[in-house]
Amino acid sequence: MDRGGQAPPFLHSENHSFKNYASKFLDVAELLKDPKTSRPALSPDLRNGYEMPLSVRLHLGRKLSSAASFDGTDALLWVLSLPDTYPDQ
């Protein structure tokens, strides 16, 4: 399952609905495997459909709940994971 939270392409092909649900399922499975995850790696492929990836939301939520400030990398992580910061494909 080391696919960065993405379903293998042969499973979803052009079925975007399946891709969305499978990616979310893999996000949850990854977090259950290691709940003490660190900050997700920066990547232009972070966005996951119409929502921020669960790993990003969890990381940013943990920082907010501990009253820690976002640093520049957290801000970039936030922007890269927002679905509305990318043009339609």
N, C-alpha and C positions, 0 to 999 in steps of 0.2 A: 504494500500500500504506500510505497514511497513515491507518490505521484504529485506531491504538493497539493493535495486536496482536490484533484481532478480525476474524473472517471476516465478509464482508458477509451480512446477515440473509437475503437471498434465496437464498443457497447452502445454508443449513442448516435454515431454518424451524424445525421441531420436532425435528429429528434432533440430539439432544444429543451423541451420540458423534461425529458429523461435526464439530460445532461445536468440541468439545474438541480433536480432532486438527488441524483447520484452524487454530485459534488457536495451538496449539503450533508448527505449521509456520511461521506468520507471525512468531511470536516469534523463531525461529531465523533466518529470512530477514532480519529487521530487525537482529539482532545481527551477521550476516555482512556486511550492507551497511555497518555502522558499528560495528566491534568496540570502539571506545573510547567507548562510550556513557557519558553522565553519569547521575546519579541519576534514576530514573524519576519522573515527575510524580506528586504525590499525587492520588489519585482514589478514590472509593468503588467504582469499577468495576475495580480492580486484580486482583481474584482471578480465577483462570483454572481453573475446574473444581475438582479436589480437590488441586491443588498450587499452590505459590507460582509466580508468573510467572518465567520464566527471567531476564528483565531484572532483577528484584528480587533473585533468588538470586545472580546475577552481581555486582551492585553490592555487596550485603552481604558476599559472599565475598571480593571484592577488598579491602574495608575490613578484614575480619578477617585476611586474609593479610598486609596491610601493618602489622598491629598497631595500627591506628587505632581509636579508640573510636567507638561509635555515638553520634550526637547525637540530639536530640529528633525531628528530621525522619526520621532513619533508623528510629527506634523506631516512629514513626507509620506509616511506609512498611511496616514489617514487619507490624504489626497489621492494616493495611488489606488486605494481600495474603494473609493467612492465611484459608483457606476455612472454618475452624471458628469464626471470629469473626462470622459472618453467620448469621442464621436461615435455615432452609430456605425456599426460595421456591416 
